[in-house]
Amino acid sequence: DKPLKNKDMKNSIVKTITRNAVVAAIYFLLTFASSPISFGQIQFRLAEALILLCFFRRDFTIGLTLGCLCANCLSTLGPWDILIGTTATLISCLGISFCKHLFVATLIPVVVNGIAIGLELHFVLQINLLLGMGFVALGEFVCVCVLGYLLFLLLRKNKPFMQIIGANRNLE
C-alpha cells in the first residue's frame, strides 16, 4: 500500500514541477517575443496575463516568479529589474493566490507593479514618480485586468484546460 502512495506522491511532484516549468517558459518566451513593449517606462508585458493562473492554483507562483526572473535578465535595468520586478511578481502572485474573486485578483498586480516598478523607474532612470507609476499601472491594467481577465473568464469554463493546468481552487 505504501509504495503506491509514494508513487502517487512522486507523480504529483513531477506534474507540479513540469507545469511550473512550462509556465515559466511561456512567461519568458512571451516577454522575449514582445520585448520592445515589455520593458521601460511604458510597458505592456503580455505575459503578465498568465499571473492569473495563481487564482486557480497557488503553486503557479513558482513558475511565474521564475519566468519573470528569467525575463527580467533581458531588462536594460539589469539587477534592479531582476530584484524589484521579480519581487513584485512574487508578491502579486501570492496576493492573487488568496483571492476569491477573479476581477479583484486582477487589480493586485496593477497596484503592486505600479508602485514597485514606478519606484524603480524613478530611482534608476529619474523618471517622474507619479508618471512612472501611472504608466506601469496602465500597462498592467491593460494586460491583466482587460486581456487576462477576459482570457481567464473564457478558459475557466473550459474543463479540459482546467484539467491540464490542474486547477484546484476557485473552480466555480
N, C-alpha and C positions, 0 to 999 in steps of 0.2 A: 504493500500500500504506500509506503514512504517513497520508494523510487518514482512512482507515478506522480506524486505531489512535487517532488524535486524536479522532475522532467517538466511538469506544467509551469513551475516557477521559472525555470531556465528559459522555456519558450516565451513566457511573458516578458522576461527581461530582454531577451533578444528582440522581440517585437517592439518594445519601448525604445530600445537603442536604435533600431532600424528606422522607426517612424521619426524619431528626433533627428537622425542623420539626414533623412530625406527632406524634412522641413528646413533644416539648416542650409542644405544645399540649394533648395528652391529660393530661400530668402537671399542667399548670396548671389545666385545667378540672376534673379530679378533685379537686384540692386546694381549688379555689374552691367547688365544689359541696358539699364536705364540710368547709368551713372551721370550723364550730363544734367539730369534733373534730380538726382538723388542726394546731392551734396551742396553745401553753400547756404547763402542767406535765404534764398527762396528754393525750397526743396519739396519735391513731390516724390517721396520714396514709395513706389507702388508696393514693394514687398511688405510695407507696414500693415497692409490689409490682412496679412497672414497672422498678425498678432492676436486676432480674434479666435484663432484656434484654441487659445488658452481658456476661452469661455466654455469649451466643450471637453477639454482635457488639460488638467493643471500641469502635467509633466511636459507639455509642449513648451513650457517656459525655458527648458534646457536647450532644445533645438533652435528656438527663436533667438535666444541670447547668444548662442554660438554662431548662428548665421549672421547676426548683427555684428558680432565681434570680427568675424572674417571680412564682412563687407566694409566695416569701418577701417580696416587695414588699407583700403583703397583711398581713403579720405586724404585730402591735402592738409588737413589739420593734424594728421598723424596721431601721436599718442594721446592728445587731448580728446579727439573724437573716439578713439578706441576706449578710453576710460569713461568719459562722460556719456557719450552716446550709447555705449553698451550698458552702462549702469541705468540709464533712463529706460532702455528697453526692458531690462530685468525688472525694474520697479513697475513699469506698465504691465508687463505680463503677470506679475504677482497680483497686482490690483485687479486685473481682468479675471484672473482665475477664481476670485472670490465674489464676483458679481453674479447677480441673479437675473438681470435684465440686459439683453444684448445691446440696446442703444446706449444705456448708461455705461456699459463696458467700453463702447467706442470713444467716450469722452475722456477716459483716463489717459491714453497716450497723447491726446491733444494737449491736455494740461501739463502732464509730466514733461513731454518733449518740448513744448512751447517754453516752459520755464528753464529746463536744464540746457537745451541746445541754444536757446536765446541767450542765456548767460555765457555759455561757451563762446558763441559768436561775438558777444560784446567784449569779453576779456581777451580773446585771442586775435580777433580781426578788427577790434574797435568799432564795431557796428552799433548803431543806436540801440540801446537795450530794448525799449518797447517795440521798436520796429522789428528787430530780430525775433523777439518772442512772438509777435503778431504773425510774421511771415511763416515761421516754423509751425505755429499752431494752425494757420490756414492750410498749409500743405498736409499736415496730419489730419485735419478735418476732412479735406477732400479725399485723401487716400483711405482713411479708416472709417469716418462717420458716414461718408457717402458710398464710395466704392466697396469697402469692406463690409459695411452693414448690408447693403443690397446683395452682395455676393453670398454672405453667410445666411441671410434670410432665405435665399433660394436653396442653398446647399443643406441647410438644416432640415428641409423637407425631403431630401434625397437619402433614402435609407442606405443604399449601397455606399454612398460617400461617407455617411456617419459610421458605418461598419468599418470601412477602410481606415479611417482615422482612429477608430477605437473609442469613439465618443463615450464618455461615462458620466457626464453631468449636463445639466440644462438641456435635456432632450425634448422637453415639451414644446 
